[in-house]
Amino acid sequence: MISHQLPQPGDGPEADRPRAHPAHAKPHTPLRPMWCCRACGRPWPCPPARLLLKADYADNPVGLSIYLSGMYYEAVRDLYRLNPDGGPAPGELFARFVAWGPYRRPAVDPP
Ligand SMILES: [Zn+2]
């Protein structure tokens, strides 16, 4: 199998966003390698995480795109390692991790 012949990448960046809000609350960050939220248990990014990520990156949408893409890469690797035969489809993971981000323009320009 090819994966045994090629060097494997190391662990990626720490998933440290979104920051906890309020500061003493448990953060809605992913619990690896299952990629569920450590605060509410839903698939990450959960709705509170998405809201907090948009607030954290309000002035840096490119940074949010880069962060989400990195988390997507890490999640694909973790989830397929956990379940190589029945893991989620790549399109599902892309929609879950990346496609909801700051890429779409509003249908109507804000006043
Ligand atoms: Zn959560």
Boltz pocket constraint, residues with backbone or C-beta under 6 A from the ligand:
constraints:
  - pocket:
      binder: B
      contacts: [[A, 28], [A, 29], [A, 37], [A, 38], [A, 39], [A, 40], [A, 41], [A, 42], [A, 46], [A, 47], [A, 48], [A, 49]]
      max_distance: 6.0
